[in-house]
Amino acid sequence: MKTIAIITARGGSKRIPKKNIKEFCGKPMIAYSIEETLKSEVFDEVMVSTDSEEIAEVATKYGANVPFFRSEKTSSDFATTDDVLLEVLGEYEKRGMKFDSMACIYPTAPFVTAEKLRKAYYILQNHEDTNMVMPAVAFSYPPQRGYVMKNQQFEMMWKENLNKRSQDLETIYHDCGQFYFYHVSKFMELSGEISKGIYPIIVDELEVQDIDNETDWKLAEMKYQLMNKNS
């Protein structure tokens, strides 16, 4: 079974300039994804898909391969992650390399660990009904108790939950935005549109942080430092 890790790192971040290679707790952000992926020892190939020579230089410094650059089509603001993965698989196939499984790993995911990647790989290989494995976390507040704005006033989205206790509401989870592990054949068959057969790796809220602005960045650094202090 041959396995590839694809770290998707487009250049040109607008909200946080040079986000993928900005220093995070002492080294470039992308370095964390690369180092933990290599440390997991489950991949035959660890590559970075980018359109940036600067990102490529940092990626190769930390041990990843950048055998080709993204096309203009997959470098646009309208390209999806699935478009990028399909292009990468196609380019490797042209070079005579095919893979049985793959992980899509984000470059701004310092909470990815080798242990999580090994666990995801194990789940993928040992559950026949698996289409995808990903880290997930429970919402910190029940979404069922949420409000929407109507005519400049709040209105409860699901009024039937008004008098229900929080502990009686079903726990709802969301994607951590760190990595996704797939069988290549199933990914191709479904063109990446996977809604069933998803196995979660449940993680603590301390290990999850969207990083879309400077405040997010600071929160992520604090969480990362806490996580490593406690480990």
Phi and psi in degrees as GROMACS dihedral restraints (atoms count N, CA, C in turn):
[ dihedral_restraints ]
;  ai    aj    ak    al  type     phi  dphi    fc
    3     4     5     6     1  -100.1    20    10
    4     5     6     7     1   136.7    20    10
    6     7     8     9     1  -130.0    20    10
    7     8     9    10     1   136.7    20    10
    9    10    11    12     1  -120.2    20    10
   10    11    12    13     1   142.6    20    10
   12    13    14    15     1  -107.6    20    10
   13    14    15    16     1   125.0    20    10
   15    16    17    18     1  -113.1    20    10
   16    17    18    19     1   111.5    20    10
   18    19    20    21     1   -97.3    20    10
   19    20    21    22     1   115.4    20    10
   21    22    23    24     1   -91.9    20    10
   22    23    24    25     1   113.2    20    10
   24    25    26    27     1  -138.7    20    10
   25    26    27    28     1    78.1    20    10
   27    28    29    30     1   -74.2    20    10
   28    29    30    31     1   146.5    20    10
   30    31    32    33     1   -83.4    20    10
   31    32    33    34     1   176.9    20    10
   33    34    35    36     1    84.5    20    10
   34    35    36    37     1    26.7    20    10
   36    37    38    39     1   -61.2    20    10
   37    38    39    40     1   131.7    20    10
   39    40    41    42     1   -94.8    20    10
   40    41    42    43     1   -42.4    20    10
   42    43    44    45     1   -73.1    20    10
   43    44    45    46     1   -37.7    20    10
   45    46    47    48     1  -127.1    20    10
   46    47    48    49     1    99.5    20    10
   48    49    50    51     1   -54.3    20    10
   49    50    51    52     1   135.1    20    10
   51    52    53    54     1    52.5    20    10
   52    53    54    55     1    39.7    20    10
   54    55    56    57     1   -52.1    20    10
   55    56    57    58     1   -43.1    20    10
   57    58    59    60     1   -67.7    20    10
   58    59    60    61     1   -24.6    20    10
   60    61    62    63     1  -120.7    20    10
   61    62    63    64     1     7.6    20    10
   63    64    65    66     1   -65.1    20    10
   64    65    66    67     1   144.4    20    10
   66    67    68    69     1   -66.1    20    10
   67    68    69    70     1   128.8    20    10
   69    70    71    72     1  -129.3    20    10
   70    71    72    73     1   112.0    20    10
   72    73    74    75     1    50.4    20    10
   73    74    75    76     1    40.5    20    10
   75    76    77    78     1   104.5    20    10
   76    77    78    79     1    -9.6    20    10
   78    79    80    81     1  -152.3    20    10
   79    80    81    82     1   166.2    20    10
   81    82    83    84     1   -58.0    20    10
   82    83    84    85     1   140.5    20    10
   84    85    86    87     1   -50.4    20    10
   85    86    87    88     1   -46.2    20    10
   87    88    89    90     1   -63.6    20    10
   88    89    90    91     1   -22.4    20    10
   90    91    92    93     1   -60.0    20    10
   91    92    93    94     1   -33.5    20    10
   93    94    95    96     1   -64.7    20    10
   94    95    96    97     1   -45.7    20    10
   96    97    98    99     1   -62.9    20    10
   97    98    99   100     1   -42.6    20    10
   99   100   101   102     1   -66.1    20    10
  100   101   102   103     1   -48.6    20    10
  102   103   104   105     1   -64.2    20    10
  103   104   105   106     1   -42.7    20    10
  105   106   107   108     1   -70.1    20    10
  106   107   108   109     1   -33.7    20    10
  108   109   110   111     1   -64.5    20    10
  109   110   111   112     1   -46.3    20    10
  111   112   113   114     1   -63.9    20    10
  112   113   114   115     1   -40.3    20    10
  114   115   116   117     1   -63.4    20    10
  115   116   117   118     1   -29.6    20    10
  117   118   119   120     1   -64.5    20    10
  118   119   120   121     1   -29.5    20    10
  120   121   122   123     1    60.2    20    10
  121   122   123   124     1    31.6    20    10
  123   124   125   126     1  -110.3    20    10
  124   125   126   127     1     0.4    20    10
  126   127   128   129     1  -112.8    20    10
  127   128   129   130     1   137.7    20    10
  129   130   131   132     1   -82.6    20    10
  130   131   132   133     1   -24.1    20    10
  132   133   134   135     1  -143.7    20    10
  133   134   135   136     1   129.9    20    10
  135   136   137   138     1  -120.5    20    10
  136   137   138   139     1   110.9    20    10
  138   139   140   141     1  -127.7    20    10
  139   140   141   142     1   156.7    20    10
  141   142   143   144     1  -114.4    20    10
  142   143   144   145     1   126.6    20    10
  144   145   146   147     1   -95.8    20    10
  145   146   147   148     1   113.5    20    10
  147   148   149   150     1  -147.1    20    10
  148   149   150   151     1   163.9    20    10
  150   151   152   153     1  -112.5    20    10
  151   152   153   154     1     7.1    20    10
  153   154   155   156     1  -114.0    20    10
  154   155   156   157     1   124.7    20    10
  156   157   158   159     1   -65.8    20    10
  157   158   159   160     1   -33.6    20    10
  159   160   161   162     1   -66.1    20    10
  160   161   162   163     1   -43.5    20    10
  162   163   164   165     1   -65.4    20    10
  163   164   165   166     1   -41.0    20    10
  165   166   167   168     1   -59.9    20    10
  166   167   168   169     1   -40.1    20    10
  168   169   170   171     1   -64.0    20    10
  169   170   171   172     1   -44.0    20    10
  171   172   173   174     1   -66.1    20    10
  172   173   174   175     1   -42.6    20    10
  174   175   176   177     1   -60.8    20    10
  175   176   177   178     1   -45.7    20    10
  177   178   179   180     1   -68.7    20    10
  178   179   180   181     1   -32.2    20    10
  180   181   182   183     1   -59.8    20    10
  181   182   183   184     1   -35.3    20    10
  183   184   185   186     1   -95.1    20    10
  184   185   186   187     1     7.7    20    10
  186   187   188   189     1   107.7    20    10
  187   188   189   190     1    -0.2    20    10
  189   190   191   192     1   -86.9    20    10
  190   191   192   193     1   160.5    20    10
  192   193   194   195     1   -97.6    20    10
  193   194   195   196     1   144.4    20    10
  195   196   197   198     1  -131.2    20    10
  196   197   198   199     1    78.2    20    10
  198   199   200   201     1   -74.2    20    10
  199   200   201   202     1   -17.4    20    10
  201   202   203   204     1  -160.5    20    10
  202   203   204   205     1   162.3    20    10
  204   205   206   207     1  -100.6    20    10
  205   206   207   208     1   159.8    20    10
  207   208   209   210     1   -63.8    20    10
  208   209   210   211     1   153.1    20    10
  210   211   212   213     1   -75.6    20    10
  211   212   213   214     1   167.0    20    10
  213   214   215   216     1   -61.1    20    10
  214   215   216   217     1   -35.4    20    10
  216   217   218   219     1   -64.1    20    10
  217   218   219   220     1   -45.3    20    10
  219   220   221   222     1   -85.5    20    10
  220   221   222   223     1     2.2    20    10
  222   223   224   225     1   -98.8    20    10
  223   224   225   226     1    -3.0    20    10
  225   226   227   228     1   -79.0    20    10
  226   227   228   229     1   165.7    20    10
  228   229   230   231     1   -67.5    20    10
  229   230   231   232     1   -16.2    20    10
  231   232   233   234     1   -98.5    20    10
  232   233   234   235     1    -6.5    20    10
  234   235   236   237     1   -72.0    20    10
  235   236   237   238     1   140.6    20    10
  237   238   239   240     1   -95.6    20    10
  238   239   240   241     1   165.2    20    10
  240   241   242   243     1   -60.7    20    10
  241   242   243   244     1   -38.2    20    10
  243   244   245   246     1   -61.1    20    10
  244   245   246   247     1   -38.8    20    10
  246   247   248   249     1   -59.2    20    10
  247   248   249   250     1   -42.8    20    10
  249   250   251   252     1   -65.3    20    10
  250   251   252   253     1   -46.2    20    10
  252   253   254   255     1   -62.7    20    10
  253   254   255   256     1   -42.6    20    10
  255   256   257   258     1   -63.8    20    10
  256   257   258   259     1   -39.1    20    10
  258   259   260   261     1   -64.6    20    10
  259   260   261   262     1   -44.2    20    10
  261   262   263   264     1   -61.1    20    10
  262   263   264   265     1   -47.5    20    10
  264   265   266   267     1   -60.3    20    10
  265   266   267   268     1   -40.5    20    10
  267   268   269   270     1   -64.2    20    10
  268   269   270   271     1   -40.7    20    10
  270   271   272   273     1   -67.2    20    10
  271   272   273   274     1   -39.3    20    10
  273   274   275   276     1   -67.4    20    10
  274   275   276   277     1   -37.5    20    10
  276   277   278   279     1   -62.5    20    10
  277   278   279   280     1   -37.0    20    10
  279   280   281   282     1   -61.2    20    10
  280   281   282   283     1   -28.1    20    10
  282   283   284   285     1   -91.9    20    10
  283   284   285   286     1     8.4    20    10
  285   286   287   288     1    80.0    20    10
  286   287   288   289     1    21.8    20    10
  288   289   290   291     1  -119.1    20    10
  289   290   291   292     1   122.8    20    10
  291   292   293   294     1  -121.1    20    10
  292   293   294   295     1   152.6    20    10
  294   295   296   297     1  -128.6    20    10
  295   296   297   298     1   147.5    20    10
  297   298   299   300     1   -88.3    20    10
  298   299   300   301     1   -33.9    20    10
  300   301   302   303     1  -140.2    20    10
  301   302   303   304     1   158.5    20    10
  303   304   305   306     1  -149.1    20    10
  304   305   306   307     1   152.8    20    10
  306   307   308   309     1  -119.5    20    10
  307   308   309   310     1   131.3    20    10
  309   310   311   312     1   -96.0    20    10
  310   311   312   313     1   118.2    20    10
  312   313   314   315     1  -121.2    20    10
  313   314   315   316     1   131.3    20    10
  315   316   317   318     1   -80.0    20    10
  316   317   318   319     1   147.3    20    10
  318   319   320   321     1   -79.1    20    10
  319   320   321   322     1   -14.1    20    10
  321   322   323   324     1  -110.4    20    10
  322   323   324   325     1    53.8    20    10
  324   325   326   327     1  -133.6    20    10
  325   326   327   328     1    71.4    20    10
  327   328   329   330     1   -67.9    20    10
  328   329   330   331     1    -8.8    20    10
  330   331   332   333     1   -92.4    20    10
  331   332   333   334     1    -0.3    20    10
  333   334   335   336     1   -68.3    20    10
  334   335   336   337     1   135.4    20    10
  336   337   338   339     1  -128.5    20    10
  337   338   339   340     1   157.4    20    10
  339   340   341   342     1   -59.2    20    10
  340   341   342   343     1   -36.9    20    10
  342   343   344   345     1   -61.9    20    10
  343   344   345   346     1   -44.4    20    10
  345   346   347   348     1   -63.8    20    10
  346   347   348   349     1   -40.2    20    10
  348   349   350   351     1   -66.4    20    10
  349   350   351   352     1   -41.3    20    10
  351   352   353   354     1   -63.9    20    10
  352   353   354   355     1   -40.1    20    10
  354   355   356   357     1   -64.7    20    10
  355   356   357   358     1   -42.4    20    10
  357   358   359   360     1   -63.7    20    10
  358   359   360   361     1   -41.7    20    10
  360   361   362   363     1   -61.7    20    10
  361   362   363   364     1   -42.7    20    10
  363   364   365   366     1   -62.3    20    10
  364   365   366   367     1   -45.9    20    10
  366   367   368   369     1   -60.3    20    10
  367   368   369   370     1   -45.3    20    10
  369   370   371   372     1   -60.5    20    10
  370   371   372   373     1   -40.9    20    10
  372   373   374   375     1   -79.4    20    10
  373   374   375   376     1   -18.1    20    10
  375   376   377   378     1  -115.6    20    10
  376   377   378   379     1     7.3    20    10
  378   379   380   381     1  -128.6    20    10
  379   380   381   382     1   108.6    20    10
  381   382   383   384     1   -62.3    20    10
  382   383   384   385     1   -27.5    20    10
  384   385   386   387     1   -89.4    20    10
  385   386   387   388     1    11.3    20    10
  387   388   389   390     1   -85.1    20    10
  388   389   390   391     1   127.2    20    10
  390   391   392   393     1  -102.7    20    10
  391   392   393   394     1   -27.7    20    10
  393   394   395   396     1  -158.8    20    10
  394   395   396   397     1   146.7    20    10
  396   397   398   399     1  -122.6    20    10
  397   398   399   400     1   135.0    20    10
  399   400   401   402     1  -151.7    20    10
  400   401   402   403     1   152.5    20    10
  402   403   404   405     1   -72.9    20    10
  403   404   405   406     1   143.2    20    10
  405   406   407   408     1  -143.0    20    10
  406   407   408   409     1   157.7    20    10
  408   409   410   411     1  -138.4    20    10
  409   410   411   412     1   147.6    20    10
  411   412   413   414     1   -72.9    20    10
  412   413   414   415     1   143.1    20    10
  414   415   416   417     1   -59.9    20    10
  415   416   417   418     1   137.1    20    10
  417   418   419   420     1   -73.0    20    10
  418   419   420   421     1   -22.3    20    10
  420   421   422   423     1  -130.1    20    10
  421   422   423   424     1   138.1    20    10
  423   424   425   426     1   -60.2    20    10
  424   425   426   427     1   118.0    20    10
  426   427   428   429     1   -59.2    20    10
  427   428   429   430     1   -26.4    20    10
  429   430   431   432     1   -63.4    20    10
  430   431   432   433     1   -15.4    20    10
  432   433   434   435     1  -101.8    20    10
  433   434   435   436     1    16.1    20    10
  435   436   437   438     1   -77.3    20    10
  436   437   438   439     1   160.8    20    10
  438   439   440   441     1  -118.2    20    10
  439   440   441   442     1   156.2    20    10
  441   442   443   444     1  -123.8    20    10
  442   443   444   445     1   156.6    20    10
  444   445   446   447     1   -92.1    20    10
  445   446   447   448     1   124.2    20    10
  447   448   449   450     1  -136.2    20    10
  448   449   450   451     1   122.7    20    10
  450   451   452   453     1    53.1    20    10
  451   452   453   454     1    44.4    20    10
  453   454   455   456     1    64.7    20    10
  454   455   456   457     1    17.3    20    10
  456   457   458   459     1  -129.4    20    10
  457   458   459   460     1   154.7    20    10
  459   460   461   462     1   -78.8    20    10
  460   461   462   463     1   140.1    20    10
  462   463   464   465     1  -137.6    20    10
  463   464   465   466     1   132.1    20    10
  465   466   467   468     1   -66.0    20    10
  466   467   468   469     1   131.0    20    10
  468   469   470   471     1   -65.0    20    10
  469   470   471   472     1   -45.3    20    10
  471   472   473   474     1  -122.7    20    10
  472   473   474   475     1    90.7    20    10
  474   475   476   477     1   -62.1    20    10
  475   476   477   478     1   -24.1    20    10
  477   478   479   480     1   -65.4    20    10
  478   479   480   481     1   -13.9    20    10
  480   481   482   483     1   -97.1    20    10
  481   482   483   484     1     4.8    20    10
  483   484   485   486     1   -54.1    20    10
  484   485   486   487     1   -45.3    20    10
  486   487   488   489     1  -105.9    20    10
  487   488   489   490     1    10.7    20    10
  489   490   491   492     1   -82.8    20    10
  490   491   492   493     1   144.7    20    10
  492   493   494   495     1   -74.3    20    10
  493   494   495   496     1   145.1    20    10
  495   496   497   498     1   -56.0    20    10
  496   497   498   499     1   -39.0    20    10
  498   499   500   501     1   -70.3    20    10
  499   500   501   502     1   -12.8    20    10
  501   502   503   504     1   -92.0    20    10
  502   503   504   505     1    -6.5    20    10
  504   505   506   507     1   -89.3    20    10
  505   506   507   508     1   143.2    20    10
  507   508   509   510     1   -64.7    20    10
  508   509   510   511     1   137.7    20    10
  510   511   512   513     1   -68.7    20    10
  511   512   513   514     1   130.4    20    10
  513   514   515   516     1  -115.8    20    10
  514   515   516   517     1   137.7    20    10
  516   517   518   519     1  -113.2    20    10
  517   518   519   520     1   161.7    20    10
  519   520   521   522     1  -136.5    20    10
  520   521   522   523     1   157.3    20    10
  522   523   524   525     1   -61.5    20    10
  523   524   525   526     1   137.7    20    10
  525   526   527   528     1   -81.5    20    10
  526   527   528   529     1   -15.0    20    10
  528   529   530   531     1    67.5    20    10
  529   530   531   532     1    42.3    20    10
  531   532   533   534     1  -114.6    20    10
  532   533   534   535     1   -55.0    20    10
  534   535   536   537     1  -159.9    20    10
  535   536   537   538     1   163.8    20    10
  537   538   539   540     1  -139.2    20    10
  538   539   540   541     1   132.8    20    10
  540   541   542   543     1  -112.3    20    10
  541   542   543   544     1   131.7    20    10
  543   544   545   546     1  -133.5    20    10
  544   545   546   547     1   154.0    20    10
  546   547   548   549     1   -78.1    20    10
  547   548   549   550     1   127.0    20    10
  549   550   551   552     1   -59.7    20    10
  550   551   552   553     1   -42.2    20    10
  552   553   554   555     1   -61.3    20    10
  553   554   555   556     1   -41.6    20    10
  555   556   557   558     1   -71.5    20    10
  556   557   558   559     1   -36.8    20    10
  558   559   560   561     1   -61.3    20    10
  559   560   561   562     1   -45.2    20    10
  561   562   563   564     1   -66.3    20    10
  562   563   564   565     1   -41.5    20    10
  564   565   566   567     1   -61.0    20    10
  565   566   567   568     1   -38.1    20    10
  567   568   569   570     1   -97.9    20    10
  568   569   570   571     1     4.0    20    10
  570   571   572   573     1    51.8    20    10
  571   572   573   574     1    33.2    20    10
  573   574   575   576     1    80.5    20    10
  574   575   576   577     1    -5.3    20    10
  576   577   578   579     1   -86.0    20    10
  577   578   579   580     1    79.9    20    10
  579   580   581   582     1  -104.8    20    10
  580   581   582   583     1   120.0    20    10
  582   583   584   585     1  -126.3    20    10
  583   584   585   586     1    -7.1    20    10
  585   586   587   588     1  -131.3    20    10
  586   587   588   589     1   164.1    20    10
  588   589   590   591     1    68.2    20    10
  589   590   591   592     1    33.6    20    10
  591   592   593   594     1  -100.8    20    10
  592   593   594   595     1   117.6    20    10
  594   595   596   597     1   -98.4    20    10
  595   596   597   598     1   129.5    20    10
  597   598   599   600     1   -95.2    20    10
  598   599   600   601     1   153.0    20    10
  600   601   602   603     1  -111.9    20    10
  601   602   603   604     1   107.8    20    10
  603   604   605   606     1   -77.3    20    10
  604   605   606   607     1   126.7    20    10
  606   607   608   609     1  -121.0    20    10
  607   608   609   610     1   164.1    20    10
  609   610   611   612     1   -76.7    20    10
  610   611   612   613     1   151.1    20    10
  612   613   614   615     1   -61.5    20    10
  613   614   615   616     1   -23.7    20    10
  615   616   617   618     1   -65.5    20    10
  616   617   618   619     1   -22.2    20    10
  618   619   620   621     1  -101.9    20    10
  619   620   621   622     1    20.5    20    10
  621   622   623   624     1  -135.0    20    10
  622   623   624   625     1   131.5    20    10
  624   625   626   627     1  -162.0    20    10
  625   626   627   628     1   118.2    20    10
  627   628   629   630     1   -66.8    20    10
  628   629   630   631     1   140.5    20    10
  630   631   632   633     1  -123.3    20    10
  631   632   633   634     1    86.9    20    10
  633   634   635   636     1  -114.8    20    10
  634   635   636   637     1   -12.7    20    10
  636   637   638   639     1  -150.6    20    10
  637   638   639   640     1   178.7    20    10
  639   640   641   642     1   -64.2    20    10
  640   641   642   643     1   -34.9    20    10
  642   643   644   645     1   -63.8    20    10
  643   644   645   646     1   -44.1    20    10
  645   646   647   648     1   -56.9    20    10
  646   647   648   649     1   -41.5    20    10
  648   649   650   651     1   -60.5    20    10
  649   650   651   652     1   -46.5    20    10
  651   652   653   654     1   -64.3    20    10
  652   653   654   655     1   -40.9    20    10
  654   655   656   657     1   -63.2    20    10
  655   656   657   658     1   -41.3    20    10
  657   658   659   660     1   -62.8    20    10
  658   659   660   661     1   -41.1    20    10
  660   661   662   663     1   -63.9    20    10
  661   662   663   664     1   -42.5    20    10
  663   664   665   666     1   -63.8    20    10
  664   665   666   667     1   -43.3    20    10
  666   667   668   669     1   -64.9    20    10
  667   668   669   670     1   -41.5    20    10
  669   670   671   672     1   -61.9    20    10
  670   671   672   673     1   -44.3    20    10
  672   673   674   675     1   -64.2    20    10
  673   674   675   676     1   -40.2    20    10
  675   676   677   678     1   -65.8    20    10
  676   677   678   679     1   -44.3    20    10
  678   679   680   681     1   -59.0    20    10
  679   680   681   682     1   -42.8    20    10
  681   682   683   684     1   -78.4    20    10
  682   683   684   685     1   -26.2    20    10
  684   685   686   687     1   -67.7    20    10
  685   686   687   688     1   -36.1    20    10
  687   688   689   690     1   -86.1    20    10
  688   689   690   691     1   -11.8    20    10
